[in-house]
């Protein structure tokens, strides 16, 4: 039997959304993610987006996976390089997102969170 979302992500369920869990974790780490948003009320536990500090910048998308505890990120570094990766650790996602939001290059984001890759 596959684990339930509640078993895999009790922290997300307790926070009420992935966006709220990201914001809570960022506050605990003393990092700024801006106003994290969810894409659609139907998937508020599964998807969230983090805005870039530049209004024209694309958001960084964060998602959960249904069969194991894994958070994925998808976005672009300031130079246009793909920014992707998967990790079971929400704190690592927040570290990567905070570095990205601060304008860090792909290399700098990878230093903040080693799970990040460019492809």
Buried (B, 14 or more C-beta within 10 A) or exposed (E): EEEEBEEBBEBBBEBEBBBBBBBBBBEEEEBEBBEBBBBEEEBBBBBBBBBBEEEEBBBBBBBBBEEEBBBBBBBBBBEEBEBBBBBEBBBBBBBBBBBBBBEBBBEBBBEBBEBBEEE
